[in-house]
Amino acid sequence: MSPPPVPAAGIAAAVPDPELPMVTVADLGILRQVREDGGHVTVTITPTYSGCPALAEISADLSRRLRQAGYHDVTVRTELSPPWTSDWITAEGRRKLAAAGIAPPRPAGRLPASGPVPLRLTAGPRPVPCPRCGSARTRETSAFSATACKSLHRCEECHEPFEYVKEI
Amino acid sequence: MTDDDDEYGAYQALAEEAEDHRWAFGTGFTDPLAGVDTTVPAGVDGALLAAYCLMLGDDALIYSHRLQQWVTRAPELEEETALANIALDLLGQARMLLARAGRADGSGRDEDDLAFLRDEGEFRNVRLVERPDADFAELAGRLLVFSTWRLALLGALTASRDPVLAAIAAKSVKELAYHRDYAARWVVRLGDGTDVSHAKITAGLAAVWPLVDELFTPHPIELGLPGTAADVRALRGEFDTVLDTVLAAATLDRPQAVPLAGLGGRTGRDGLHTEDLGYLLAEMQSVARALPGSTW
């Protein structure tokens, strides 16, 4: 049997995120590895947040699209360590998020390797730039939003509300 | 299937191939530790490790349920979204920890068996998490206490000898830091707000304070897992420092309260709970117990 024409890694990388369909699982850094071994494909994914309900959909969608592409023996496995960071969102992913009106994350501050995590009693000193008009005159309206990975903001310049992918 | 289906494709795929159709009550359609090596490390007692993961998982599961009860009742939509998100993070932590427990003790019990089919006396959560909040101020106070304690605890567990527990902890720490900061800002806003809000957060913290000492009282299971479990006595300093910082910014005094007694030395970690837990479980487990193994 001849192998399917498109490499499994390419099929997997093109799978859209169910909650943020403008970006792929590869763009988000959720897809960690695709390994082809004979006819068997092992896909490794990592959750963004512990409770992210999209992980089940992502797993099922990866299997389905690989099967449609001719890969019938597919295992999707989870890897928890190292934990996902928003720094793994690719440049292409950031561009697509911004184009869809979602502000991409700034670099995540490193948590201390040991010792307590510092307390933050105020929102970050630098406002998130508006993805629509670019203004820096924005404010956080809610530390949480419609999905675990985002917060809610408003631009004081163009008055549009927007979401921001939190840096973690 | 055509490209037109893409918008719903992910959800269709779930419906097509979930081998374990238990959406009716649980989460049985995926294993949160699928593909993770859950071998118990050499020199670690699997039964003790399972009992320990159950404690940490039950804390998150029961508190998540209490937070979910605020959905549709929060004072503002933004807070409702925040509480639902925090509850979701904790539910995710609970799922992984319960799954870890079921593998470590070799019982093969999955997360649903452990969440829905155990009775009150088998739950190992601290009593702080099972009590309902009287109002939003008490919620803010309890969330601050819980997330500050749990952040210190799971921060210590990132160095656990059990690599699965360490990995779960490393993920959870980022989430808990965000929860703690959210709660801390509310405590400051309420404490440093009006006379009414100051009085309410004072009362809220006073209501949860009798349950604080239990958080730092080690259980024999924890002491039996040196290097794998964290010693909660060592976390008190970090907790006190954070609480003192928040209370000072909030113009609040540290509450004075007599710790809630156990019975013959037994508390939440031993399965001794307040009356509140039974009502919570009756609600949380009702569908799973009425329709065992049900699918749709």
Contacts between the chains, C-beta under 8 A, distances in Angstrom:
chain1	res1	chain2	res2	distance
A	16	B	6	7.3
A	16	B	10	7.9
A	18	B	10	4.2
A	18	B	11	7.4
A	21	B	7	7.3
A	44	B	35	7.2
A	47	B	92	7.4
A	47	B	171	7.4
A	49	B	88	7.6
A	49	B	89	5.8
A	49	B	92	6.5
A	49	B	171	7.9
A	49	B	175	6.2
A	50	B	89	5.5
A	50	B	90	8.0
A	50	B	92	3.0
A	50	B	93	4.8
A	50	B	95	7.8
A	50	B	96	6.5
A	50	B	168	7.7
A	50	B	171	5.4
A	50	B	172	6.1
A	50	B	175	6.2
A	51	B	88	3.9
A	51	B	89	4.9
A	51	B	90	7.2
A	51	B	91	5.0
A	51	B	92	2.8
A	51	B	93	7.4
A	51	B	95	7.7
A	52	B	92	6.9
A	53	B	88	7.4
A	55	B	30	6.9
A	56	B	14	6.3
A	56	B	29	5.8
A	56	B	30	4.3
A	57	B	10	4.0
A	57	B	11	6.4
A	57	B	13	7.4
A	57	B	14	5.8
A	58	B	10	7.1
A	59	B	30	6.5
A	59	B	34	7.6
A	60	B	10	6.7
A	60	B	13	4.0
A	60	B	14	4.6
A	60	B	16	7.8
A	60	B	17	6.0
A	60	B	18	7.2
A	61	B	9	6.2
A	61	B	10	4.2
A	61	B	13	5.1
A	63	B	13	7.0
A	63	B	17	6.7
A	64	B	9	7.1
A	64	B	13	4.0
A	64	B	16	7.2
A	64	B	17	7.2
A	68	B	1	7.0
A	75	B	35	7.2
A	76	B	34	7.2
A	76	B	35	7.4
A	77	B	34	5.8
A	77	B	35	2.2
A	77	B	36	7.5
A	78	B	32	7.2
A	78	B	33	6.7
A	78	B	34	5.1
A	78	B	35	5.2
A	78	B	36	5.9
A	79	B	35	7.1
A	79	B	36	7.2
A	80	B	36	6.3
A	80	B	96	7.6
A	80	B	164	7.6
A	80	B	167	3.9
A	80	B	168	6.4
A	80	B	170	7.7
A	80	B	171	6.0
A	81	B	163	7.2
A	81	B	166	7.3
A	81	B	167	3.8
A	81	B	170	6.3
A	82	B	170	7.0
A	83	B	167	7.4
A	83	B	170	4.8
A	83	B	171	4.3
A	83	B	174	6.6
A	84	B	171	7.6
A	111	B	173	6.6
A	111	B	174	7.0
A	111	B	177	7.4
A	114	B	159	7.9
A	116	B	152	6.9
A	116	B	155	7.0
A	116	B	238	4.7
A	116	B	241	7.4
A	116	B	242	7.4
A	117	B	151	6.2
A	117	B	155	6.5
A	117	B	173	6.7
A	117	B	177	4.6
A	117	B	180	8.0
A	119	B	180	7.1
A	119	B	181	6.7
A	119	B	184	6.2
A	119	B	242	5.6
A	119	B	245	6.0
A	119	B	246	7.2
A	120	B	181	4.7
A	121	B	181	7.3
A	121	B	184	5.9
A	121	B	185	6.1
A	121	B	188	6.1
A	121	B	245	7.8
A	121	B	246	7.3
A	121	B	249	5.9
A	122	B	185	7.5
A	141	B	78	6.8
A	142	B	78	3.9
A	142	B	81	6.1
A	142	B	82	6.8
A	143	B	82	6.2
A	143	B	178	7.4
A	143	B	181	7.9
A	143	B	182	5.5
A	144	B	78	7.5
A	144	B	81	4.8
A	144	B	82	4.2
A	144	B	84	7.9
A	144	B	85	4.3
A	144	B	86	7.7
A	144	B	182	7.7
A	145	B	81	6.5
A	145	B	85	8.0
A	146	B	81	7.4
A	148	B	85	5.5
A	148	B	88	6.0
A	148	B	89	6.5
A	152	B	78	7.3
A	152	B	81	7.9
A	166	B	178	7.6
A	168	B	174	4.7
A	168	B	178	7.5
